[in-house]
Amino acid sequence: MMYAIVRPALLDLDSFARATGLHPDAVRRLVALGLLEPAARAGGGLCFPPSQVAEAARIQRLHAGLSINYAGLGLVIELLDRIAELETALREAAAATGHARPGGVTWIRTG
């Protein structure tokens, strides 16, 4: 078991907004939509772990690249995360059996 010796660094709302290039109101909206996860804070204000900066960048890339509204991005992000999990499981199964593709699955392009 590991114990943290120091508290993890957290960014307050303004620092997080500056780091991500988002307006604080946009950050609040992303939190309300469940796209960003603030850390629990005794004072009640929003604060974020540094990992959420990368998540905010991902949200912005998907929003710009797919022209999907922020509400729809929740579903897209869930699906992308699930795909990543399945690909990891597939790679682990392939490594465990020594096959390049588990079950001899071959991808064929049709049409």
C-alpha positions in Angstrom: 0.0 0.0 0.0 1.3 3.5 -0.8 0.6 6.7 1.1 1.0 10.2 -0.3 3.6 12.1 1.7 2.4 15.4 0.4 -1.0 16.6 -0.8 -1.4 16.4 -4.6 -1.3 19.8 -6.2 -4.7 21.2 -7.2 -5.6 24.1 -9.5 -8.2 26.5 -8.5 -10.9 27.5 -11.0 -9.0 30.6 -12.3 -5.6 28.7 -12.6 -7.3 25.8 -14.3 -9.1 28.2 -16.7 -5.8 29.9 -17.6 -4.0 26.6 -18.1 -6.7 25.3 -20.4 -7.6 28.5 -22.2 -11.2 28.2 -21.2 -13.4 30.9 -19.6 -14.2 30.0 -16.0 -17.9 29.9 -17.0 -17.1 27.3 -19.7 -15.2 25.3 -17.1 -18.3 25.4 -14.8 -20.5 24.3 -17.6 -18.2 21.3 -18.4 -18.3 20.3 -14.8 -22.1 20.6 -14.8 -22.3 18.3 -17.8 -20.0 15.8 -16.1 -17.2 16.2 -18.6 -14.7 17.5 -16.1 -14.3 16.1 -12.6 -13.2 18.6 -9.9 -11.5 17.4 -6.8 -13.3 17.6 -3.4 -12.4 20.7 -1.6 -13.3 21.7 2.0 -13.9 25.3 1.0 -16.5 24.3 -1.6 -14.8 26.1 -4.5 -13.9 24.2 -7.7 -10.4 22.8 -7.9 -8.9 20.4 -10.3 -6.1 17.8 -10.4 -3.5 18.5 -13.1 -4.7 15.5 -15.0 -8.0 17.3 -15.8 -6.0 19.8 -17.9 -5.3 17.0 -20.4 -9.0 16.0 -20.3 -10.0 19.6 -21.0 -7.7 19.6 -24.0 -9.2 16.3 -25.2 -12.7 17.8 -24.9 -11.7 20.9 -26.9 -10.1 18.7 -29.6 -13.2 16.6 -29.9 -15.5 19.6 -29.9 -13.6 21.3 -32.6 -12.8 18.2 -34.7 -16.2 16.6 -34.7 -18.4 19.6 -34.4 -20.4 18.0 -31.6 -21.9 20.1 -28.9 -20.6 19.6 -25.4 -23.6 17.7 -24.2 -23.0 15.1 -26.9 -19.4 14.8 -26.1 -20.1 12.9 -23.0 -21.3 9.9 -25.0 -18.4 10.2 -27.5 -15.9 10.2 -24.6 -17.5 7.2 -23.0 -17.4 5.3 -26.2 -13.8 6.2 -26.9 -12.8 5.2 -23.4 -14.6 1.9 -23.8 -12.9 1.2 -27.1 -9.5 1.9 -25.5 -10.4 -0.6 -22.7 -11.4 -3.3 -25.2 -8.3 -2.7 -27.3 -6.2 -3.1 -24.2 -7.9 -6.3 -23.2 -7.5 -7.6 -26.8 -3.7 -6.9 -26.7 -3.4 -8.5 -23.3 -5.2 -11.6 -24.5 -3.0 -11.8 -27.6 0.1 -11.5 -25.5 -1.1 -14.2 -23.1 -1.8 -16.7 -26.0 1.2 -15.7 -28.1 -1.1 -14.8 -31.1 -0.8 -11.7 -33.1 -4.6 -11.6 -33.1 -6.6 -13.6 -30.6 -8.9 -16.2 -32.1 -7.4 -15.7 -35.5 -9.5 -12.6 -36.2 -8.6 -11.0 -39.5 -9.8 -7.6 -40.5 -11.0 -7.5 -44.1 -12.0 -4.3 -45.9 -15.1 -4.7 -48.0 -16.6 -2.3 -50.5 
